[in-house]
Structure formats: C-alpha cells, structure tokens
Amino acid sequence: MTGALTILWLASLLGWLIWLVLGIGMPAHLAVPLGLGLGVLITLVLRDTLPLRGMVALLGPVGAVLPLLILRQMAADLGAPVQPFGTLPLVIFLAVYIAFLAAAMGALPVDLYRFGYAPLPVAVIALALCAYGLGQGMIFVPLLAVTGQAMWALGWGSSNYFDHILHPAMVPAVGIVLVLRLL
C-alpha cells in the first residue's frame, strides 16, 4: 500500500508543479485537471527514473500534509471557499515547528519527535488539532489530523505520526507566505 500512496503523493506534487506553470496563462478550470492528469501520467510512466526517485528521496517521507495542502490550494483556485491561515497562527507555527525540528535533530535537550510513535500521545495530538481546527471554523486542520492518524495507524508510510502531518518543506513555504503578506 505504501507504494501506491507514494505514487499518488508524487503525482499530486508533479500535478501541482505543472498546474502552477499552466496557471500562468490558462484558466483554473482547465489548468487544475490538466496539471493533475499530467502529474498522474508522468508518475505512472516515469516513476522508476532517477529524477522521480530523487524527488521521493528528497521530499520524503510520504505523508498527508503536502497532498492536502496542494489540493486545498487547487480548490481555492477553482473558487472553493477556503479559509486562509491567519498571520499570527502562521508565525506561531513557524517558530514552534523550527524548534521541533531542532529538537528532533538533537540541537535541543528535549525529544518531542518520539511522541509520534506512541498511540496515546498521537490520539491526544490528533484530538487537539481537531479541536483547534473546529474552534477556528476550518476543516483543513481536522482533516489533516484524521488523515495523518489513519495513515499512521494503518502503517502507510512512516511509523511516526509527525511525518504524516508535518514536512520540513513547510518552513520555507510558510516563510514565503509571511514575507508576501508584508509586501
């Protein structure tokens, strides 16, 4: 099952990149399905090539967060009502996530990453994320928490829950969003 999820994950990443390029000169109702379709086609035809295997190695582990963010952004471009993330929550997320990454790499004397392996802490984290998302009136955070927990519980992808709901690529992405909000 992990192989099938990797293919879907890679297809969504490639589809997103193609959609971004096509979206420069093409309306969203054409660019989104064409981007996703080409992403699936390229992944199926070229999945065993060095460049695509390199993308998987570079952007792994396979988790829920990147495809869900991609689909959220595409849905917003198609006109779906998507609540934007607030600036203050993004700043707080960025600071906490950078500290979390530093701790996971041993730069801080605490290891929060280990809680992603145990069922009780994962359940508490998922419930807290659901409560936060519902309290903010957004569906994305609870959807991410539940999808990540399902993938984690079923053994699809990483054995650590945090790998399903977080990704290091979010640090530059959130940083760029925050800088663009200043301009």
KAQUI-V692205 format. One record per backbone hydrogen bond with DSSP energy under -0.5 kcal/mol. CO is the residue of the C=O (numbers start at 1). NH is the residue of the N-H. If there is no record, write none. Layout:
CO|NH / CO|NH
//
This chain:
1|5 / 2|6 / 3|7 / 4|8 / 5|9 / 6|10 / 7|11 / 8|12 / 9|13 / 10|14 / 11|15 / 12|16 / 13|17 / 14|18 / 15|19 / 16|20 / 17|21 / 18|22 / 19|23 / 21|24 / 22|25 / 22|26 / 27|30 / 27|31 / 28|32 / 30|34 / 31|35 / 32|36 / 33|37 / 34|38 / 35|39 / 36|40 / 37|41 / 38|42 / 39|43 / 40|44 / 41|45 / 42|46 / 43|47 / 46|49 / 49|53 / 50|54 / 51|55 / 52|56 / 53|57 / 54|58 / 55|59 / 56|60 / 62|158 / 64|68 / 65|69 / 66|70 / 67|71 / 68|72 / 69|73 / 70|74 / 71|75 / 72|76 / 73|77 / 74|78 / 75|80 / 76|79 / 80|82 / 81|83 / 86|90 / 87|91 / 88|92 / 89|93 / 90|94 / 91|95 / 92|96 / 93|97 / 94|98 / 95|99 / 96|100 / 97|101 / 98|102 / 99|103 / 100|104 / 101|105 / 102|107 / 102|108 / 103|106 / 110|112 / 112|115 / 113|116 / 114|117 / 115|118 / 116|161 / 118|122 / 119|123 / 120|124 / 121|125 / 122|126 / 123|127 / 124|128 / 125|129 / 126|130 / 127|131 / 128|132 / 129|133 / 130|134 / 131|135 / 132|136 / 133|137 / 133|138 / 134|137 / 139|143 / 140|144 / 141|145 / 142|146 / 143|147 / 144|148 / 145|149 / 146|150 / 147|151 / 148|152 / 149|153 / 150|154 / 151|156 / 152|155 / 155|157 / 160|163 / 161|164 / 161|165 / 162|166 / 164|64 / 164|65 / 167|170 / 168|171 / 168|172 / 169|173 / 170|174 / 171|175 / 172|176 / 173|177 / 174|178 / 175|179 / 176|180 / 177|181 / 178|182 / 179|182 / 179|183
//
